Amino acid sequence: MKINATMSRALNRRMVLNHLRREGPMSRADITALTGLSPAAVTFVVAELMDEALVHEREAVANIKGRPSTPIDINYGSRLAFGFKLNKDSINCVLTDLATTVLASADVRITDTSPAGITTAIAGNMPVLLEIADRAEADVMGIGVSIPGEINPVTGMCIQSPRFGWQSLPFAELLGERVKVPVWIDDDVNAFGIAQKLFGAGREHQNFAALAIGAGIGCSLVIGGEIYHGGRSAAGKLGHIISVENGRRCECGRHGCLMAHAAEPYMLDEWQRLSGAPISRDGFVEAATNNSELAISILRDAGLRVGRHLADVVNMFDPDVIIVGGEAVQFGELLLGPIREAMERFSFFSKPELIADWVSNSWARGAAALATQNIFDFQRAPSG
């Protein structure tokens, strides 16, 4: 690829912004030393980014030798991004800054899961979130939407989403026409992986796996700093590995998938079947917290099953670390311990650390990261 002056300038911008993102505030001299760019190039890039309000100067700090230096930092509040995580009967909505720090949030119940119903719900909640945060529409740089299913983030196509019954749906185009703002879409687990790559436990790693356990099970793969989507946008579907031949029916229509035998819905079904208690997540959480032998046994069985298949991912991929998220992280070592145990048993050589990194609104923050990553990589064109 021939690099002209415009491309060179864009590459320099990306380099400077990503060093600031990973390392934090630093002086122009430090940026020069770290990037290998000339002092003139750094001065030009920083001036350009300051004109766009993407970076700003912090208070000068004293040096042991020489004059005080003025650190440059990313102005994370200068741009806003919406994040929408689609669930079976709700949408997790957030408005964030460029670091995916949540400025406003809402969980919206939905009954109409048609494309028109979803896009209407998203469009209707955008001004609500802006009002809560007391921010202007002009500050919004994009929208990220995470969708459970097989998603092509380049074309903006939802290839399929069994949870919503969608097939070959140009979702990014439909939403973009409605809201008139750039739209990025991806699978919900990949969105979680992107957020981890940018600002989470994966920011220092070029190769890691982001495992999510909740209503489903997925494992986003980051290889060489990039999400691996596969040839048909179906990579990382750990939850759809057949774990029990002729087992329980999965939402995808097949029988015996891992998520049908280890995700949260399975745990709650088992809790009801074996305890006779009504299906209640709160009741199951309370039982596990109070050291119910039955609840602990259900979590252990699910964890061992996940860990057994996760070991295959480790053997094939050799990630630096595995970052775990999803609602089931709430169960802590009652679930993570058995996952580690099975991974240790079935992994051939590599023994990556298992790290839990999950906070409130992580799903929707991941969706927002689909948009904010464009600031740190100019080649991330909107979907569609």
C-alpha positions in Angstrom: 0.0 0.0 0.0 1.4 3.4 -1.0 1.4 5.8 1.9 0.8 9.4 0.9 1.0 12.5 3.1 -2.6 12.2 4.2 -2.2 8.5 5.2 1.0 9.2 7.0 -0.6 12.0 9.0 -3.5 9.6 9.9 -1.1 6.9 11.0 0.8 9.3 13.2 -2.4 10.5 14.8 -3.4 6.9 15.5 0.0 6.2 17.0 -0.1 9.2 19.3 -3.6 8.6 20.5 -3.1 5.0 21.2 0.1 5.6 23.2 -1.8 8.2 25.2 -4.7 5.7 25.7 -2.4 3.0 27.0 0.2 5.0 28.9 -1.8 8.0 30.1 -0.7 11.7 30.0 2.8 12.4 28.8 4.9 15.3 27.5 5.6 16.0 23.9 9.2 14.9 24.5 8.0 11.6 26.0 5.7 11.0 23.0 8.6 11.6 20.7 10.8 9.1 22.5 8.0 6.5 22.7 6.8 6.7 19.1 10.0 7.3 17.3 8.4 10.3 15.4 10.4 13.5 14.9 9.8 16.3 17.3 8.3 18.3 14.5 5.9 15.5 13.6 4.8 15.2 17.2 4.3 18.9 17.5 2.2 18.9 14.3 0.0 16.0 15.4 -0.6 17.3 18.9 -1.5 20.7 17.5 -4.0 19.2 15.1 -5.5 17.0 17.8 -5.8 20.0 20.1 -7.6 22.0 17.4 -10.1 19.2 17.2 -10.3 19.1 21.1 -9.4 15.4 21.0 -6.4 16.1 23.3 -5.6 18.9 25.8 -2.8 20.0 28.0 -2.7 19.1 31.7 -1.1 21.2 34.4 2.7 21.5 34.0 4.8 19.3 36.2 8.3 20.0 37.6 11.3 18.0 36.3 14.4 17.2 38.3 16.4 18.7 35.4 15.3 21.4 33.0 12.1 23.3 32.6 8.7 22.0 33.7 6.9 19.8 31.1 3.3 20.0 30.1 1.6 16.6 29.8 -0.7 15.9 26.9 -3.8 13.8 27.6 -6.8 12.6 25.6 -9.9 14.8 26.1 -12.2 11.9 26.6 -15.2 14.1 27.2 -14.9 15.9 23.9 -17.0 13.2 22.0 -19.9 11.0 23.0 -21.0 7.6 21.9 -24.3 5.7 22.4 -24.2 2.0 23.2 -27.2 -0.3 22.9 -27.1 -3.9 23.9 -30.0 -5.9 22.5 -31.6 -8.5 24.8 -34.6 -10.8 24.3 -37.0 -8.4 26.1 -34.9 -5.3 26.9 -32.3 -2.9 25.6 -29.4 -1.8 27.8 -28.7 1.8 26.8 -25.8 4.1 27.7 -24.3 7.4 26.7 -20.5 7.4 27.2 -17.4 9.5 26.7 -14.5 8.2 24.5 -13.3 6.0 27.4 -16.7 4.4 27.6 -17.3 6.0 31.0 -21.1 6.0 31.4 -22.7 9.5 31.5 -26.3 8.3 31.4 -28.0 4.9 31.3 -31.3 3.2 31.0 -32.7 -0.3 30.7 -35.7 -0.2 28.4 -38.3 -3.0 28.2 -39.4 -4.0 24.7 -42.2 -6.0 23.4 -41.8 -5.4 19.7 -38.6 -7.1 18.6 -39.1 -6.5 14.9 -36.4 -4.4 13.2 -38.8 -1.4 13.1 -39.6 -1.9 16.8 -36.0 -2.0 17.8 -34.8 1.0 15.8 -37.8 3.0 17.1 -36.8 2.2 20.7 -33.2 3.1 20.1 -34.0 6.4 18.3 -36.5 7.3 21.0 -34.1 6.8 23.9 -31.2 8.8 22.4 -32.6 12.3 23.3 -33.6 10.9 26.7 -30.0 9.9 27.5 -28.6 13.2 26.2 -31.0 15.1 28.5 -30.0 13.1 31.5 -26.3 13.8 30.8 -27.0 17.4 29.9 -25.1 17.1 26.7 -25.7 18.2 23.1 -26.5 16.1 20.1 -23.6 17.7 18.2 -21.1 16.0 20.5 -22.2 12.5 19.4 -19.7 10.8 17.1 -21.6 7.5 16.7 -23.7 4.7 17.9 -22.7 1.1 18.7 -25.2 -1.7 18.8 -24.4 -5.2 20.0 -26.6 -8.0 18.8 -26.6 -11.6 19.9 -26.0 -13.6 16.7 -23.8 -13.7 13.7 -22.9 -10.2 12.6 -20.8 -8.8 9.7 -19.5 -5.6 11.2 -18.1 -4.4 7.9 -21.4 -4.7 5.8 -23.6 -3.9 8.8 -25.5 -7.1 8.2 -27.1 -9.2 10.9 -26.6 -12.6 9.2 -28.8 -14.3 11.7 -30.0 -13.8 15.2 -32.0 -16.8 16.5 -33.0 -14.8 19.6 -34.9 -12.3 17.4 -35.6 -14.5 14.4 -33.7 -12.2 12.1 -32.0 -13.3 8.8 -29.9 -11.3 6.4 -31.0 -8.0 8.0 -29.1 -4.8 7.0 -29.5 -3.5 10.5 -26.8 -0.8 10.5 -28.4 0.7 7.3 -31.9 0.7 8.8 -30.8 2.3 12.0 -28.5 4.8 10.2 -31.4 6.0 8.0 -33.5 6.5 11.2 -31.0 8.4 13.4 -28.7 10.1 10.8 -25.6 9.2 12.9 -22.8 6.8 12.0 -23.6 3.3 13.2 -21.3 0.4 14.1 -22.7 -3.1 14.9 -21.2 -6.4 16.1 -21.9 -9.5 18.1 -22.4 -8.7 21.8 -19.4 -10.8 22.9 -17.1 -9.2 20.3 -18.2 -5.8 21.6 -17.2 -6.9 25.1 -13.9 -8.0 23.7 -13.3 -4.6 22.0 -14.0 -2.8 25.2 -11.5 -5.0 27.0 -8.9 -4.3 24.2 -9.4 -0.5 24.5 -9.8 0.1 28.2 -10.1 -3.2 30.1 -7.8 -6.0 31.3 -6.8 -6.7 27.7 -5.3 -3.4 26.9 -1.8 -4.6 27.5 -2.2 -7.8 25.5 -2.1 -8.5 21.8 -3.6 -11.9 22.1 -6.4 -12.7 24.6 -9.8 -14.4 24.8 -12.9 -12.6 26.2 -15.3 -15.2 27.6 -18.8 -14.1 28.4 -21.3 -16.2 30.4 -24.8 -15.0 30.9 -27.9 -15.8 28.9 -25.5 -17.4 26.4 -21.9 -18.3 26.2 -19.4 -16.7 23.8 -15.7 -16.3 23.5 -14.3 -13.4 21.5 -10.8 -13.9 20.2 -8.3 -11.0 19.9 -5.3 -12.0 17.7 -2.6 -9.5 17.1 -4.7 -6.8 18.7 -7.6 -7.4 16.4 -11.0 -9.1 16.9 -11.0 -12.3 14.9 -14.3 -12.6 13.1 -13.6 -15.6 10.9 -14.4 -16.2 7.3 -18.2 -16.0 7.8 -18.4 -13.8 10.9 -19.0 -16.8 13.1 -15.8 -17.1 15.1 -15.9 -17.4 18.9 -19.2 -19.3 19.1 -18.0 -21.4 22.1 -21.6 -21.7 23.3 -22.6 -23.6 20.2 -20.0 -26.4 20.5 -21.9 -29.6 20.9 -21.2 -30.6 24.5 -23.9 -33.2 25.1 -24.9 -35.4 22.1 -28.7 -35.3 21.7 -28.9 -33.0 24.7 -31.2 -30.0 25.5 -32.5 -27.9 22.7 -30.6 -24.7 22.2 -32.1 -21.4 21.0 -30.3 -22.0 17.8 -32.5 -25.0 17.1 -29.8 -27.7 17.6 -29.5 -30.0 20.6 -26.7 -30.3 23.1 -25.0 -26.9 22.7 -22.7 -25.9 25.5 -24.9 -22.8 26.3 -27.9 -25.1 26.7 -26.0 -27.0 29.4 -24.0 -24.3 31.1 -25.4 -20.8 30.6 -27.6 -19.1 33.2 -30.9 -20.3 31.8 -29.7 -23.9 32.3 -28.6 -23.2 35.8 -32.0 -21.7 36.7 -33.8 -24.6 35.1 -31.7 -27.1 37.1 -32.4 -25.1 40.3 -36.1 -25.3 39.7 -36.0 -29.0 38.7 -33.9 -30.2 41.6 -35.2 -27.8 44.4 -38.8 -27.5 43.4 -38.5 -23.7 43.8 -39.9 -21.4 41.2 -37.3 -20.2 38.6 -35.9 -17.0 40.1 -32.4 -15.6 39.5 -32.5 -13.7 42.7 -33.4 -16.9 44.6 -30.6 -18.8 42.9 -28.1 -16.1 43.7 -29.3 -16.0 47.3 -28.9 -19.7 47.6 -25.4 -19.7 46.2 -24.5 -16.8 48.5 -25.7 -18.8 51.5 -23.6 -21.8 50.4 -26.5 -24.0 49.3 -25.0 -27.3 48.4 -27.4 -27.7 45.5 -26.7 -24.2 44.1 -22.9 -24.8 44.5 -23.2 -28.2 42.7 -25.1 -26.6 39.8 -22.4 -23.9 39.4 -19.6 -26.4 39.7 -21.1 -28.7 37.0 -21.6 -25.7 34.7 -18.0 -24.4 35.4 -16.4 -27.7 34.8 -18.2 -28.0 31.5 -17.2 -24.5 30.3 -13.7 -25.1 31.4 -13.4 -28.4 29.5 -14.3 -26.7 26.2 -12.4 -23.5 27.1 -9.2 -25.7 27.3 -9.7 -26.5 23.7 -9.7 -22.8 22.9 -6.4 -22.5 24.9 -4.9 -25.4 23.1 -5.8 -24.0 19.7 -5.2 -20.3 20.3 -2.7 -20.0 23.2 -4.0 -16.6 24.5 -2.0 -14.5 26.9 -5.0 -14.2 29.3 -8.6 -15.1 29.4 -10.9 -12.2 30.5 -14.3 -13.3 31.9 -17.4 -11.2 31.9 -21.2 -11.6 31.7 -23.8 -11.7 34.5 -22.6 -15.1 35.8 -19.4 -13.5 37.0 -21.5 -12.5 40.0 -21.0 -16.1 41.3 -17.3 -15.5 41.6 -15.1 -18.5 42.5 -18.1 -20.8 42.8 -18.1 -20.7 39.0 -14.6 -19.5 38.1 -12.9 -22.0 40.3 -14.3 -25.0 38.5 -13.5 -23.4 35.1 -9.9 -23.0 36.2 -9.9 -26.6 37.5 -11.1 -28.0 34.2 -8.8 -25.8 32.1 -5.8 -26.9 34.2 -6.7 -30.5 33.6 -7.4 -30.4 29.9 -5.0 -27.7 28.7 -1.9 -29.2 26.9 0.8 -26.6 27.5 -0.4 -23.0 27.9 -1.9 -22.1 31.3 -3.3 -18.5 30.8 -4.6 -16.6 33.8 -8.3 -16.3 34.1 -9.3 -12.7 35.0 -12.8 -11.5 35.9 -13.5 -8.0 34.6 -17.1 -7.0 34.8 -18.9 -3.9 36.1 -22.4 -2.5 35.8 -23.4 -1.7 32.2 -20.4 -3.7 30.7 -22.6 -5.0 27.9 -23.8 -1.6 26.8 -20.3 -0.1 27.3 -19.0 -2.7 25.0 -21.5 -1.6 22.4 -20.4 2.0 22.8 -16.8 0.9 22.3 -17.8 -0.2 18.8 -18.1 3.4 18.0 -15.4 4.9 20.1 -12.7 2.6 18.6 -13.0 4.7 15.4 -11.2 7.6 17.2 -8.3 5.3 17.9 -8.2 3.6 14.5 -9.3 5.8 11.6 -9.7 2.7 9.4 -12.8 1.6 11.5 -15.4 2.9 9.0 -19.1 2.7 10.1 -20.9 -0.6 9.4 -22.7 -0.8 6.2 
